[in-house]
């Protein structure tokens, strides 16, 4: 997210009144760019996990992983690791 947002000036004062997209005035465009990047990277991560047989995830586990990754990416604080001492299968 930082990489995408860093590619835009904060407001028009920083770009000498040109018609470029800024974080303040181009919210929808910036959001679309962020969404494309997140979707690309999340699907790439899931595909790599499956292709390299690192872990076999069903659709529910994939959805949970995507949800967890989004929480980490969008959090205001650093992520705290959690050690699962139970089993994934009930």
C-alpha positions as CSV (number, residue, x, y, z in Angstrom):
1,X,0.0,0.0,0.0
2,X,2.8,2.3,0.8
3,X,4.4,1.8,-2.6
4,X,1.2,2.7,-4.4
5,X,0.4,5.7,-2.2
6,X,4.0,6.9,-2.5
7,X,3.6,7.2,-6.3
8,X,1.1,10.0,-5.8
9,X,1.5,13.6,-4.6
10,X,-0.5,14.4,-1.5
11,X,-2.2,17.4,-3.0
12,X,-2.1,19.9,-5.9
13,X,0.4,22.1,-4.2
14,X,3.1,19.4,-4.4
15,X,2.7,19.1,-8.2
16,X,2.6,22.7,-9.2
17,X,-1.1,22.7,-10.2
18,X,-0.8,20.1,-13.0
19,X,-3.8,17.8,-13.6
20,X,-2.1,14.7,-12.2
21,X,-4.0,12.5,-9.8
22,X,-3.3,13.2,-6.1
23,X,-4.2,11.4,-2.9
24,X,-6.6,14.2,-1.9
25,X,-8.3,14.8,-5.2
26,X,-8.1,11.4,-6.8
27,X,-9.4,9.1,-4.1
28,X,-11.4,6.8,-6.5
29,X,-8.5,6.4,-8.9
30,X,-6.0,5.7,-6.1
31,X,-8.5,3.2,-4.5
32,X,-8.8,1.4,-7.8
33,X,-5.1,1.2,-8.2
34,X,-4.7,-0.1,-4.6
35,X,-7.4,-2.7,-5.3
36,X,-5.8,-4.0,-8.4
37,X,-2.4,-4.3,-6.7
38,X,-3.9,-6.1,-3.6
39,X,-5.9,-8.5,-5.8
40,X,-2.8,-9.3,-8.0
41,X,-0.5,-9.9,-5.0
42,X,-3.1,-11.9,-2.9
43,X,-4.0,-14.2,-5.9
44,X,-0.2,-14.5,-6.7
45,X,0.5,-15.6,-3.1
46,X,-2.3,-18.1,-3.1
47,X,-1.3,-19.6,-6.4
48,X,2.3,-19.9,-5.3
49,X,1.3,-21.7,-2.1
50,X,-0.7,-24.2,-4.2
51,X,1.8,-24.6,-7.0
52,X,4.8,-25.3,-4.7
53,X,2.7,-27.6,-2.5
54,X,3.5,-25.6,0.6
55,X,-0.1,-26.0,1.9
56,X,-3.3,-27.2,0.4
57,X,-6.1,-24.7,1.1
58,X,-9.8,-25.2,0.4
59,X,-12.0,-22.2,-0.5
60,X,-12.8,-21.5,3.2
61,X,-9.2,-21.5,4.2
62,X,-8.3,-19.3,1.2
63,X,-11.0,-16.8,2.2
64,X,-9.7,-16.8,5.8
65,X,-6.1,-16.2,4.7
66,X,-7.1,-13.3,2.4
67,X,-9.1,-11.8,5.3
68,X,-6.1,-12.1,7.6
69,X,-3.7,-10.6,5.1
70,X,-6.1,-7.6,4.5
71,X,-6.3,-7.0,8.3
72,X,-2.5,-7.0,8.5
73,X,-2.1,-4.7,5.4
74,X,-4.7,-2.2,6.6
75,X,-3.8,-2.2,10.3
76,X,-2.6,1.0,12.0
77,X,-0.2,-1.0,14.2
78,X,2.4,-3.7,13.5
79,X,1.1,-7.2,13.2
80,X,1.5,-9.5,16.2
81,X,2.3,-13.1,15.5
82,X,-0.1,-15.8,16.7
83,X,1.1,-19.3,17.4
84,X,-1.6,-21.8,16.7
85,X,-1.2,-24.7,19.2
86,X,-4.4,-26.5,18.1
87,X,-5.3,-28.3,15.0
88,X,-6.8,-26.9,11.8
89,X,-9.0,-30.0,11.5
90,X,-11.9,-30.5,13.9
